[in-house]
Amino acid sequence: MSRLFPSLRDRLDGNARRAVEVYTRELPEYREVTREAKARAAMLDFAVLLRRREVELGAEDAPFTEADLAMLRAFGAERGARGVSLAAQRRVLGLHSVLTLREVQEAAGPNDVDHVMHMLGWLSVQGAVAQHAYTEGFVAGQRRFLPVAARVRRLAGELLADGPAAAALAEGLGMPLPATFLVTVLRVTGPPLPATPGRGDALVDALLKHHPRTPMTWHEPDLFAALLPVRADAPVGDDADDPAEGPELAAAERRALRLADDFARLTGRPCSAGGTPGRPGRLAQAVRLAARISRVAPAEAVPRRLYAVRDVFVELGTTQVPQVERWLRDLGSRLATGPDLVATLDAFYRHDMNRLKTALALHIHPRTLDYRLRRVRELVGMEAGSTQGVRTLSAVVAAMSAGRWSPDPPAGGRP
């Protein structure tokens, strides 16, 4: 005869105490909360009640009732209102899952195989339901504790980590998730921005005034990420009609460039902008690519364009081959010895190698331009307008404009 469920009932209090001890040991935020005797007692009561309902409903193969889910939402709301972070909330859900499986294993006897499998099947379904209710409550509690900018940053961080709470956070902010985002990463150049308290929230708050319904956050100390909705009319996860091209993506790119412009003005720093489309649930890969694009794209005081893979695929490729990178860096060092040669080549390529337009943009005589291009040939051994010159020197100019290299003496090497 199976003793699994009676054994779980007998262990309720001990298992609940162990769970609270694990939470307070593993999570500093929970340790801080439980310094109050009343809060610790409430956490213990909740742990006992949850386990009792899991045993009762699991034995009957019954779902959580609406009253059960309301209780879970209420406790989640209390945690959110206390300022517990989303990372700690996610961690405690994971710890609860691990502890619950351990409790089932410890309570099981040699004749309980069928009941153990039954309980594990029930937990796989109802555990997800319970976690969703708890997260809903947690997000509702955060609304009373956190300002909008902080909640937007948390949503962006959860989306970029492909986290499970993104949908609940988005719903709490009134930002329904689109089928596709344009993941935009802005790289700030120059000295690190001062890490003053509230700086991140203040910047997001200022940008939200002109770019509402846009999740955004600092992704790394020098990288700011924003997610511009591309397609809002298709269900999330729909793989039909890849939006990599088309008017919807073009419109999102224009919005992203306006955001980059506002960002550069607010920070007072040059920045480079890289972007790529991505779908919710797959944004971690997209933000990595957008970050790589931003690191090889030119930094500008006022960003002129949002760079995509199609614009910098050569530069992305060269960063993966150290020998090619050293060769291009050597050419850049040679060009740096000439008068304004890098700026001249930049203008030359941006104006499709048109001499008159390039000279006009540089405010120089066409003959002066010809002299500089001859000097390029003398220094690097290739014509700027030749096939080899365009392929090679445009990559050199892009790398130097992006600030990837500090001036070094020529190394004299070739791949």
VODREN-329393 format. One record per residue (C-alpha): residue in three letters; x, y, z. Coordinates in steps of 0.5 Angstrom, whole numbers, plus 500, padded with zeros to 3 digits. Example, Ala and Ser with C-alpha at 12.3 -4.5 7.8 and 13.67 -1.06 7.14 Angstrom:
BEGIN
ALA525491516 SER527498514 
//
This chain:
BEGIN
MET500500500 SER503507498 ARG505511504 LEU507517499 PHE501522501 PRO501521508 SER508521509 LEU508528505 ARG503531510 ASP507528516 ARG513532513 LEU509539512 ASP512543518 GLY519540517 ASN519541509 ALA516548510 ARG522550515 ARG527548511 ALA525551505 VAL525558509 GLU532557511 VAL534555504 TYR531562501 THR534566507 ARG541563506 GLU541563498 LEU537570497 PRO540576501 GLU533580499 TYR529574503 ARG534574508 GLU533582509 VAL525581509 THR526575514 ARG529580519 GLU522582521 ALA519576526 LYS512577523 ALA515577516 ARG518570517 ALA512567520 ALA508569514 MET513566510 LEU513560514 ASP505560514 PHE505560506 ALA510555505 VAL506550510 LEU499552506 LEU502551499 ARG505544501 ARG499542504 ARG495544498 GLU500541493 VAL499534497 GLU491535498 LEU490537490 GLY496532488 ALA492526491 GLU486528488 ASP489530481 ALA485536482 PRO487543479 PHE489549484 THR482553485 GLU481560484 ALA482561492 ASP488558491 LEU491562486 ALA488568489 MET492566495 LEU499565491 ARG497572487 ALA497575494 PHE503573497 GLY507574490 ALA504582491 GLU507582498 ARG514580495 GLY513585490 ALA511591494 ARG517590499 GLY522591493 VAL524584492 SER528584485 LEU525580479 ALA532576479 ALA530574486 GLN523572485 ARG525568479 ARG531564483 VAL526563489 LEU521559484 GLY527555482 LEU529553489 HIS521551490 SER521547484 VAL528543487 LEU525543494 THR519540492 LEU522534488 ARG527533493 GLU521532498 VAL517527494 GLN523523493 GLU525523501 ALA517521502 ALA517516497 GLY517508499 PRO519502495 ASN512501494 ASP510508491 VAL513508484 ASP506509481 HIS504515486 VAL511518485 MET510518478 HIS503521479 MET505527483 LEU511529478 GLY506529473 TRP501533477 LEU507538479 SER509539472 VAL502542470 GLN500545476 GLY506548478 ALA507552472 VAL500555474 ALA502556481 GLN508560478 HIS504564473 ALA499566479 TYR505568483 THR508572478 GLU502576476 GLY501578484 PHE509580484 VAL508584478 ALA502587481 GLY506589487 GLN511592484 ARG507597481 ARG506600488 PHE513600489 LEU517601483 PRO517607478 VAL515606471 ALA522607469 ALA525602473 ARG519597471 VAL521598464 ARG528597465 ARG526590468 LEU521588463 ALA527590458 GLY532586462 GLU527580462 LEU526580455 LEU533580453 ALA534574457 ASP529571454 GLY526570461 PRO519567463 ALA516573467 ALA516578460 ALA509577459 ALA507579466 LEU511585466 ALA509587459 GLU502586461 GLY503590468 LEU506596464 GLY500596458 MET506594453 PRO503588449 LEU509584446 PRO509584439 ALA511579434 THR518582433 PHE522587436 LEU528591432 VAL533590438 THR537596438 VAL544597442 LEU547604442 ARG555604444 VAL557610448 THR564612447 GLY569616451 PRO570616459 PRO565611463 LEU559615464 PRO558617472 ALA555611476 THR550616480 PRO544613483 GLY538613479 ARG542615473 GLY539609469 ASP532610471 ALA532618469 LEU535617462 VAL529611461 ASP524616464 ALA527622459 LEU527617453 LEU520614455 LYS517621454 HIS518621446 HIS519614445 PRO513611449 ARG511603449 THR519602448 PRO522597453 MET530599454 THR535599459 TRP543599460 HIS545592457 GLU553593459 PRO556599462 ASP557602455 LEU551599452 PHE544601452 ALA539597449 ALA532599446 LEU527594443 LEU522598438 PRO516594436 VAL516592429 ARG510588428 ALA504588433 ASP499585429 ALA501578429 PRO501573434 VAL508572438 GLY512566436 ASP509567429 ASP514565424 ALA510567417 ASP513573413 ASP520574416 PRO520581418 ALA527582416 GLU526587410 GLY519591409 PRO516597410 GLU515595418 LEU522594419 ALA524601415 ALA519604420 ALA522601426 GLU529603424 ARG527610423 ARG524610430 ALA530607433 LEU535612429 ARG530618433 LEU531614439 ALA539614438 ASP539621436 ASP535623443 PHE540618447 ALA546622444 ARG544629446 LEU541626453 THR548623455 GLY552628451 ARG557623448 PRO558620441 CYS555613440 SER554608435 ALA548604433 GLY547597431 GLY540593430 THR537587428 PRO530584428 GLY528579434 ARG522575436 PRO520575444 GLY523568447 ARG529569442 LEU532576444 ALA538574447 GLN541572441 ALA539578437 VAL542583443 ARG548579442 LEU549580435 ALA546588435 ALA552589441 ARG557586436 ILE554591430 SER555597435 ARG562595437 VAL564595429 ALA560601427 PRO562608427 ALA561612433 GLU558619431 ALA556625436 VAL549625432 PRO548618429 ARG546618422 ARG544611421 LEU542605424 TYR547599422 ALA545592421 VAL549586419 ARG548588411 ASP552594413 VAL558591417 PHE559584415 VAL566585413 GLU568589419 LEU564583423 GLY568578419 THR575581420 THR574581428 GLN574574428 VAL581573425 PRO586576429 GLN591576423 VAL587580418 GLU585585424 ARG593586425 TRP594587418 LEU588592417 ARG591595424 ASP597596420 LEU594599414 GLY590604419 SER597606423 ARG600608416 LEU594612414 ALA594616421 THR601619419 GLY598622413 PRO594629413 ASP586627414 LEU587621410 VAL582617414 ALA577623414 THR578623407 LEU577616405 ASP571616410 ALA568622406 PHE570618399 TYR566612400 ARG560615403 HIS559619397 ASP560613393 MET567615390 ASN564621387 ARG570626387 LEU566633386 LYS561631392 THR567628396 ALA571635395 LEU565639397 ALA563635403 LEU570636405 HIS571643403 ILE577642399 HIS579643392 PRO578637388 ARG586637386 THR587637394 LEU583631394 ASP587628388 TYR593629392 ARG590626398 LEU588619394 ARG595619391 ARG598619398 VAL594614400 ARG596609395 GLU603611396 LEU602609404 VAL598603403 GLY600600396 MET593600393 GLU588605390 ALA582607394 GLY578607388 SER580600386 THR576593388 GLN582592393 GLY582599395 VAL574599397 ARG574592400 THR580593404 LEU580601406 SER573601407 ALA574596413 VAL580600415 VAL576606416 ALA570603419 ALA574600424 MET578607426 SER571611426 ALA569606431 GLY575607435 ARG577600435 TRP584601435 SER588606438 PRO594609434 ASP600604434 PRO606605430 PRO606600423 ALA607593425 GLY609592417 GLY605585417 ARG601582412 PRO596576412 
//
